Amino acid sequence: MNDTPGWASPGSAPSDGQDASVPRPAAPADDSGTPSDSPSKWSKTQPPPGQWSAPSAPGPVPPAPRPAPGWGGPGPGGGRHPGWGQQPLAAKPGVIPLRPLGVGEILDGAVSTLRAHWRTVLGVTIVVAVVSQIGDILVQRYLLPEPVDIDPNASPAEALNQAVDALQASLLALAPSLFITVIGTLFTTAVLTVVISRSVLGRGVTLSDAWAEARPRLLQLLGLTLLLPVMGAAIVAVGILPGLLIGSGAGVALTVLGGLAAAVVLIWLMVNFSLASPALMLERQGIVASMRRSAKLVKGTWWRIFGILLLTMLLTFVVSMIIAVPFSLVAMAVDGDGVGGLFSETGPDFGWPFLIITGIGTVISTSITLPISAGVSVLLYVDQRIRREALDLELARAAGVPGYGSERPGNDALRG
């Protein structure tokens, strides 16, 4: 599907590059059968009624343009839409109704995908989470260096330099764990994107099928996954580097201000590129093209997408804490040396029992929260295309909903 289809809801402004002369349904008629002259949202120029009939018979009748909420005309398949102020009835072949989605429907669709395809979803997330957690435990136990001490009596410039050295040491120590996490997230994102896109159409998918469809896109997805953090690190470095070079009291203030400015730019860019991964996987676009595609879909709705992503992060954080805190308490109770270290000057020295028990809690929380986060990202992408490009018509046709034409195989409806 291209970026500028000819369908749009009545009374809406055309999308970028869309032909404004797309025909609309005829204006409402009065009791005498003649169109009303009162001001309305309907276009004054209407085609003759015959143009809305089927082009030939026999054959399926093409669906009318998706009406705006509140329109009282017949819907696809002979149904009727509710009155003013209500959401129109829509086909729901899968986990979401095929119309613009609300926040609750996006979250519910992500959870419904986890319930409907739990074998496939948990199969990939649990395996990846276990492998990632084992690697992380080994790194923490054997590769992490001793933390760098900061002299409390040092001058502000020396303390800043010591803090930078400590930060560099921490980043180098976390590099192996970060690499393991990136690779694990890469595999889960690729497979879950395919699973969720199939669930929108109401189709089942096995883990082998999802892997076979996702595998050709892994290298490009890896490039995108690595490019975004590198871009973020470069922005943060540019923001704090001038203050670090000055190194005085003014340098500390400049570092803080530069860090805040870099954080604002970073958040803005990350939201703009938040739909790049689904675009790359489902539209088979390149890395740069998928980032441009994401920015185009986000344009004009930045705050809405930012709010949904922030809400999703808070929900997944709460779920993670609900699962992780009990495991941490049990781990601290089992590992007596670790608990005793909390009250010592050297700090806790947790052993294998603590790392294993907390690792189990992390695996459980990751297996639940990661599919929800991936589901929200993919469903946000689908929602934006429905709002801008009337993708719901293509999805209904691909799902075989009566009244939308012939069925298309696979996920072709989601490809640009």
N, C-alpha and C positions, 0 to 999 in steps of 0.2 A: 504494500500500500504506500502511495507516495505521500509527501508531506502536505499536499494541498488538494484533498478530495473535494468533490462537488456537493457534499451533503453538509448541512448545518442546521441547527435548531432555529425555528421561526423567530425572527426579530433579533437574532444575534449578529454581531459584527463578523465579517469574514476573517478567516485566519490569514496569516502572512502569505501573500501571493495568491489567495483564493479568489476566484472569479466572483465578483459581487452580483452578477446577473443570474445566479442560480435560481431556478424557479421555486416559488413557495406555494403552499396550499392556498386555495381560494379563500377569500374573505368570508366571514360568517354571514349567513343570509338571514333576513328578517322573515316575518310570517308570510309575506307575499312571495317569497322565493327569490327576491332580488338582493344583491349584496348591499349591506348597510353602508351608508356614507359617513358614519360617525368615525372619528379618529380611532385608530387601532394600531396594533403592532404588525398588522399584515401589510405586505407590499401592495401598492396600488396597481402595479402591472402584474396580472395573473394570466397563466396559460389557459386555453379552453379546457373544459373538464375532460375531453377525450384524451388529452395528453397524459393523464394519470392512470389510464387503463392499461391492461397488459398489452405488450406489443404484438403478441400473437397468441393464438389458442390452438390446441391445448398447451398448457405449460404453467409453471408456477408464477404467481402474481408477484411482481417485485414489491418490496415494502415501501410504504410512504416514508418521507423524511421523518426522523425522530422528532416528535413534538416536544415543545418546551414544557416544563412542569406546569400542571394546572390546566392543560388543554383537554377539552372534553370529547375529542374525536376518538374514533376507533383506533386501537393499537394493532401491532402486528399479530396476525393469527386471529383477528376478529374480536379481541378483547377491547375493553374501554378503559380510558385513563380516569383517575379520580378527578374531583372538582378542583377549584382554585385552592392554592396553598398546600397541595399534597403532592408527594412524589408520584410520577407516572409509573404505572405497572410496566414491568420489563421482563424479558426472558431471563431465566436463570439456569442455564445448562450446567453450571459448575458451582464454584464456591462464592461467586459474586453475581449480583444482578447486572445485566449488560446495560448500564446507564452511568452517568456521573456518580461517583461514590462519595459518601460521607466518611468522616474519620472513623466512626464506629464500624462501618462496613469494611473498611480497609483492614482494620485490626481483626475483625471477625473472620474475614477471608483468609488472613494469614494463619489464624488458629484452626480454622476449618480445614485448611490444607494439611496441617499437621495431623489432625484427626483422621481425615479421609485416606491419607497415604502414609500412615505412621510407620509401616514396615520399611518403605523406601526411605523416608525422611530420617528416621532414627537409625536405619542401617548405615547411612553415610555419616551422619553427625556423630554417632557414638564411636565408630571406628576412627574417624579423624580426631575426635576429642581425646580418645585414649592414647593414640600415637603421639599427639602433640603434648599431652600431659606427661607421658613417660619421658619424652625428650626434655621437657621443662624441668622435671624433677632431677634428672641426671645433670643438667646444666647447673641448677642451684646447688647441688651437692658437691660437684667436683670442679666446676669451671669458674664459679663466681669468686673474684678476688676479695681480699679484705677491704672494707670500706676506708676511704681516705679521711683522715682526721682533720678537723678544722680548728686551728688555734683560736681560742676565745679571746686572747689578749692581742691578736694581730690588728694592724691598722685596717681601716676600711678598704684600701686598695689591695692589701695583702689578703684580707678575708675574701674579697671578690675573686681574686685569682685562685685561691684555694677552693672556693665554691665551684669555679669553672672546671678546675682539675677534677674535683669530685664528680661533677656532672659528666665529664668526658669518660671517667672510669666507669661510671654506672651505665652509660650508654654502650660502651664497649662490652661490658659484662652482660648486658641484656641483648646484645646483637644475636647470639644463637637462639635464644628463646623467641625473639621477634621474628627471625627467619622461619622458625618452625610454625609460629602462629600464622604468618603470611601464607605459607604453603598450605596449611590446613584450611584456612579461610578460602583460599583459591579453589580447592577441590569442592568444598561444600557449596560455595556460591555458584559455581558452574553447574553442579548437578541439581541443586535446589531451584535454580532459575528455570530449568527445563521442567521439573516436577510441577512448579507453581503455574507455569504457562499452560501445561496440559490440564491442570485442575480447573483453570478458568473455563476451558472448553468442556469440562465434565468428563474427561478421559483419564483412564488409569495409565500408569506408567511403572515399569519395573526399574530396578536399580541399573540393570544392564542396559536397558533402552536409554535411560537418562544419561548414562556414562557415554554410550556410543554417540549420542547427539551432542554432548558437551565437549567431548575430547578434542575435536578439530579446532575449538576456539580457545584452548587452554593457554597457548603461548601468547596470544594477543591479550587475554585476560590477565596473564601474569605481568605483561608489560604495563597494562593499565594499573594493576594493583601496586606495582613498584613505583610507577611514575607519580602517582598522587602523593604518597608520603615524601618522596624526594622533593617534589614541588613545595610541599608544606614546610619541610626542613629548610629549604632555600629561603622561603619567605621569612621564617623566624630568624634565620641567621642575618638576613639583611636588616631586620628590625632591631636586633640587639647588638650587632657588631659595632656601630659607632660608639655606643656607650662603653663597650668593653675596651675599645682602643683608647678612650680618654682615661679611664681608670681612676678618676678622682670622685669626690662627692657628687659633682655635676654629672659625671659619667654614670654613676649608679642611678640617678634620676632619669637620665636619658635612656638607660637600658630598660628601666621599667616602662617608660612611655613608649619606647620602640617595641617592646614586647607586647603591650596592649594593642598597639596599632596593627602589629603583625597578626595577632590573634583575631582581630576583626576581619582583616582581609582573608585570613585562612578560613574562617567560618563561612564567609560569603562565597569563596571559591568551592569549598567542599559541598555546600548545598547546591550550587550551580551544576556540579559534576556528579551529584548523587544518583542520577539516573543513567550514568554512562555505562555501568556494568550491564544492566538489562538491555540497553540499546546495542551494546557490542554482541551480547549472546543471542538475542532474538532477531535483530535486524542484520546480523552478520556484517557489521561495519568495522572499520579499522579503529585504532586507538584514538587518533585525533578526531576522526569523523564522529565517533561515539561521544566524545567530550563535547563537540559542537552540537550534536543532536540533543544531549542532555541540557545544555545551556538554553537551547531553543525551546524545549519543552517546559523548562522551569521559568522562563521569562514571563513576567507579569504575575506569577504566583509564588514568588520567593518566600514570602512570609508564611503562607499556608504550608508549603512543603517543609520549611524550617520548623514550624510548630508541630507538624506530624512526626518528623524525625526526632525532635526533642522529646515529645511525648513517648515515642517508642523507646528511646534510650532510657528514660526514667522508668518505664514499666519493666523493661528487661533488667535494669539495675535492681529494682525492688525484688523481682523474682529471684535474681542471682543471690541477693543478700538473704532472702528467706531460706534459700537452700544452703548457702555457704556458711552462714553463722552457726547453725547447729553442728555442722561437721567440724568447724574450727574449734568450737567449745569442747567437743568430744576429743579432738586431736590434742588440745592443750591439756585435757585431763589425763589422757593416756601417756603423753610425753611429759613426764614430770620435770625433766631437765629444762625443757623449754619454758614451762611455767615459772620455774624458779629463776630463770634468766631474766624474766621481765622485771624483777626487783633487784637485779644486780647491776653493777656499774658497766659491765661489758656488754649487756644486752642479751637477748635470748639466743640460744644455740639449739635450734630445733633439729631433731634427728629423723630417722626414717619413719617412725610411726606417724609423726606429725605430717610429713610430706605426703605419705601415702593416703591418709584419711582425708586431708584437705584436697588432695588430687581427685579422689572419688567424688567429693562434693562439686568440684569444678567440672568434672566430666558430666555429671547429671545436669547442672545448671546450663552448661554450654549446649547440651543436646536439646534443651527446651527453648532457650532464648535465641540461639542462632537461626533456627528455621523461622521464628517470628520476625526477626530483623530482616532476613532475606525476603520473606513474604511481603512485608510492608514495602520494601524497595521495589519489587517487581510489580505489585499492585498499584503503587503510586505511578509507575511508568505507564501501566495500562490505563489508569484513570486519566492521566494527562492526555494520552492519545484519544481517549473517548471524548474528552472535553474539546479538544482542538481539531480532531480529524474524523470524528464520528466512527471510531474504530469498532464501536458496539455492533454496527451493521455487518462488518466483516467477520467479527467474532461469532455473531449469531448464524451467519451463513456457514462458517467453518464448523460450527457445532451441530449443523443440521436442523436448526429451529424452523418449523413450518412457516412458510410465507417469506423466507429470505433467499430463495434460490437454491441452487445445487450445493452440495457439501464439498468442502475442500479438504484434502488430506493433510495430516500433520499440523504444524504450527504456522502455515503460510500466512494466516491472517495477521500475525504479529510482526511480520517482516516488512520493512519499509520498501 
